[in-house]
Amino acid sequence: VTLKVTDDQGASHTDEVQINVLSGDEAKIVMSGIEMTAAKAGKNNMAVAVVTVWDEYGAPVKDAAVHGRWSGLVSANTTVVTDMNGQVSFTSDKTKKSGMFYFEIAGVTASGYILDVDASMIQNSVNTR
């Protein structure tokens, strides 16, 4: 599906989004936050985003596919599968530029679960300065 969003000042963005229709019997999963850190690799800057996926009862969700999107200083899309603690770590590409790294969760899929977007943190940023 193609979605277009326009803000109050008229700026807009269009993106392709995958929509999965589920039966309604799925348990909810929640992302409690995205921990962001800036790092140096020699003369290069990079960022790391750590995401934890929980079920609605507070238990970690193993083997959930987390789809992430980097923007700002770098641009990349990637998917990583959660470990036994429900965590995934995303590392940005390296860049010599300084400024903001932005990370956004583009989706989460796990067998038998549905993402509770309203209860989840889906974006964060970190500055290299």
PyMOL commands that set and color helices and strands:
alter all, ss='L'
color gray80, all
select helices_A, chain A and resi 117-119
alter helices_A, ss='H'
color red, helices_A
select strands_A, chain A and resi 2-6+12-16+27-41+44-55+65-72+76-81+87-91+100-109+113-115+123-127
alter strands_A, ss='S'
color yellow, strands_A
deselect
rebuild
show_as cartoon
